[in-house]
Amino acid sequence: MDKNISFNLKVWRQRGPKEKGAFETYQMKDIPGDTSFLEMLDILNEQLVNEGKEPIVFDHDCREGICGMCSLYVNGHPHGPATGATTCQLYMRRFKDGDTITVEPWRSAAFPVIRDLMVDRTAFDKIQQAGGFVSINTGGIPDANAIPIGKDIAEEAMDAAACIGCGACVAACKNGSAMLFVSAKVSQFALLPQGKVEAARRAKAMVAKMDELGFGNCTNTRACEAECPKCVSISNIARLNREFIKAKLAD
């Protein structure tokens, strides 16, 4: 059975995008080790509400490692110290009794703070919208999902599609680059026959939108790959570059 732990929690508090923020420290006592990180924040918020104080604002939805909304920077790591996991999959057993745990929002010009630990990640939505639709003339036979695709290619496409768009790659990158995210979204279609029709337009449009929204350049530090909760490979960045160059040469 996991032991209870007590610790200091340093949390970034900021009332709005244009307000000046600062850390506030809270004493957390006897938190069970099998409590998830977000459940621990729920416990803290209950205490704050009972004391008549403003609860901490943070993003969450599925709490199953799928939605990518729990965009917290914990002790210097996007989503926390656990490898291949989102913040909602991080449990308090990872920490020691008496620790000081520091929690911040994503730090990127493209992800402005809305309040406290919540950031505006609509820039990712705009990049995906720029990618557009996928079309293919399937005819009557064979069915669209019966198109033969090699196992290696299908698995590589699925690995790229595992990206949940959380923004950890941007938060980890010293340049605030979105290349891993964009390359994953381009790769999942570029590898499959269904995505070939709009492949050139998609690569150009998504890269252009990424640049327009103020994301930084990739300098291959691989911090994005190291911190990605879905372990998306930077080999996708090489594929994005190839797709983009091919599209430009075709022009």
C-alpha positions in Angstrom: 0.0 0.0 0.0 1.3 3.5 -0.9 2.2 5.7 2.0 0.8 9.1 2.6 3.1 12.0 1.9 3.3 15.7 3.0 5.0 18.3 0.8 5.2 21.9 -0.2 3.4 22.8 -3.5 4.6 25.9 -5.3 2.0 26.9 -7.9 2.0 29.7 -10.4 -0.9 32.1 -9.9 -1.8 34.6 -12.6 -5.2 36.3 -12.9 -5.1 36.9 -16.7 -2.9 37.1 -19.8 -1.9 40.7 -19.1 -1.6 40.3 -15.3 1.7 39.8 -13.5 1.9 36.3 -12.0 3.8 34.9 -9.1 4.3 31.6 -7.2 2.2 30.8 -4.2 3.2 28.0 -1.8 0.7 25.6 -0.2 1.2 23.0 2.5 -0.2 19.6 1.5 -0.5 17.0 4.3 -1.1 13.3 4.2 -1.8 12.9 0.5 -2.1 9.1 -0.4 0.5 7.9 -2.8 -2.1 6.5 -5.2 -3.6 9.9 -5.7 -3.1 11.3 -9.2 -1.5 14.7 -9.6 -4.8 16.2 -10.8 -6.7 14.6 -8.0 -4.2 16.2 -5.6 -4.9 19.6 -7.2 -8.7 18.9 -6.7 -8.0 18.3 -3.0 -6.1 21.6 -2.8 -8.9 23.4 -4.6 -11.5 22.0 -2.1 -9.4 23.4 0.7 -9.1 26.8 -0.9 -12.8 27.0 -1.6 -13.5 26.0 2.1 -11.2 28.8 3.2 -13.0 31.3 0.9 -10.1 31.6 -1.5 -9.9 31.5 -5.3 -9.3 27.9 -6.5 -6.4 27.2 -8.9 -7.4 27.1 -12.6 -6.0 24.2 -14.6 -7.1 22.3 -17.7 -8.3 18.7 -17.7 -10.9 16.6 -19.4 -10.5 12.8 -19.9 -7.9 12.1 -17.2 -6.9 9.0 -19.2 -3.9 10.3 -21.1 -5.8 10.9 -24.3 -7.1 14.5 -24.4 -3.7 16.3 -23.9 -5.4 19.1 -21.9 -3.4 18.7 -18.6 -0.7 20.9 -19.8 1.3 21.4 -16.6 5.1 21.9 -16.1 6.0 19.9 -13.0 9.5 20.3 -11.5 11.0 21.4 -14.8 9.3 18.7 -17.0 6.3 19.0 -19.2 3.7 16.7 -17.6 6.1 15.9 -14.8 9.0 13.4 -14.3 7.2 10.3 -15.5 8.3 9.1 -19.0 5.6 8.5 -21.6 2.8 9.8 -19.4 0.6 12.9 -19.2 0.1 14.8 -15.9 -3.2 12.9 -15.2 -1.2 9.7 -15.3 1.4 11.0 -12.8 0.8 9.7 -9.2 2.0 11.2 -6.0 4.1 8.0 -5.2 6.6 9.5 -7.6 7.5 12.2 -5.0 9.0 12.0 -1.5 7.8 13.1 1.8 8.9 16.7 2.5 9.5 17.5 -1.2 8.9 20.9 -2.8 6.9 20.4 -6.0 6.9 23.3 -8.5 3.9 23.6 -10.9 3.8 26.1 -13.8 1.9 26.5 -17.1 3.4 25.9 -20.5 6.0 28.7 -21.2 5.6 29.7 -24.9 4.7 32.9 -26.7 2.3 30.9 -28.8 0.5 29.6 -25.7 -0.5 32.7 -23.7 -1.6 32.1 -20.1 -5.4 32.4 -19.7 -5.3 32.1 -15.9 -3.1 30.3 -13.4 -2.1 27.0 -15.0 -4.4 27.2 -18.0 -2.9 28.3 -21.4 -4.5 29.1 -24.7 -3.6 26.2 -27.1 -5.9 27.2 -30.0 -2.7 27.8 -32.1 -2.6 24.0 -32.5 -6.2 24.0 -33.7 -5.4 26.6 -36.3 -2.5 24.6 -37.6 -4.7 21.5 -37.9 -7.4 23.5 -39.6 -4.8 24.8 -42.1 -4.0 21.1 -42.9 -7.5 20.8 -44.4 -9.4 17.7 -45.4 -8.5 14.3 -46.8 -10.1 13.1 -50.0 -9.9 9.9 -52.1 -11.9 8.4 -54.9 -12.7 5.0 -53.6 -15.3 4.0 -56.2 -17.6 1.2 -55.4 -15.1 -1.6 -54.8 -12.8 -2.0 -53.0 -14.0 -0.3 -49.8 -11.9 2.6 -48.6 -10.7 0.7 -45.5 -9.7 -2.3 -47.7 -6.9 -0.6 -49.5 -3.8 -2.7 -48.8 -1.1 -1.0 -46.7 2.1 -2.6 -45.6 2.3 -3.4 -41.9 5.5 -1.3 -41.3 3.9 1.8 -43.0 0.6 1.3 -41.1 2.4 1.1 -37.8 4.5 4.1 -38.5 1.4 6.1 -39.4 -0.3 5.0 -36.2 2.8 6.0 -34.2 2.6 9.5 -35.7 -1.2 9.6 -35.1 -0.6 8.9 -31.4 0.2 12.6 -30.9 -2.5 14.1 -28.7 -1.6 17.7 -29.4 -0.9 18.6 -25.8 2.0 21.0 -26.5 4.6 19.4 -24.4 7.0 19.5 -27.3 6.6 23.3 -27.6 7.0 23.7 -23.8 10.2 21.6 -23.8 11.8 23.3 -26.7 14.1 26.2 -26.0 12.9 27.8 -29.2 9.2 27.1 -28.6 9.1 25.1 -31.8 6.0 23.1 -32.9 7.8 21.0 -35.4 7.2 17.7 -33.7 3.5 18.3 -33.5 3.2 19.5 -37.1 5.4 16.7 -38.4 3.3 14.1 -36.6 0.1 15.4 -38.1 1.7 15.6 -41.6 3.3 12.2 -41.3 0.1 10.3 -40.3 -1.4 11.3 -43.7 1.8 11.4 -45.8 2.4 7.8 -45.1 -1.0 6.6 -46.2 -2.5 6.5 -49.7 -5.6 8.3 -48.4 -3.5 11.3 -47.6 -1.6 11.6 -50.9 -4.1 13.7 -52.8 -3.6 16.9 -50.7 -0.1 16.0 -49.4 1.7 18.9 -51.0 -0.9 21.5 -50.1 -1.1 20.2 -46.5 2.6 20.4 -45.8 2.9 23.9 -47.1 -0.2 25.2 -45.4 0.6 23.7 -42.0 4.2 25.0 -42.0 3.1 28.4 -43.1 0.4 28.6 -40.4 3.0 27.4 -37.8 5.4 30.2 -38.8 2.5 32.8 -38.8 1.5 31.9 -35.3 5.0 32.7 -33.9 6.4 29.2 -33.1 10.2 29.0 -33.1 12.6 27.1 -35.3 13.7 23.5 -34.7 17.4 23.1 -33.8 17.3 19.4 -33.2 17.9 19.4 -29.4 15.5 16.4 -29.2 14.0 17.8 -26.0 10.5 17.5 -27.7 11.0 13.8 -28.3 12.3 13.2 -24.8 9.3 14.9 -23.1 6.5 13.8 -25.5 4.0 11.7 -23.4 3.3 9.6 -26.5 7.0 9.1 -27.4 6.5 10.5 -30.9 9.8 10.3 -32.8 11.7 13.2 -34.3 12.1 11.1 -37.5 8.7 12.7 -38.3 10.4 16.1 -38.5 12.7 14.7 -41.2 9.7 13.5 -43.1 8.0 16.9 -42.8 11.1 18.6 -44.2 11.1 16.1 -47.2 7.4 16.7 -47.8 7.7 20.4 -47.6 10.7 20.5 -50.0 9.0 18.2 -52.5 5.9 20.5 -52.4 8.1 23.6 -53.0 10.0 21.9 -55.9 6.7 20.9 -57.5 5.6 24.6 -57.5 
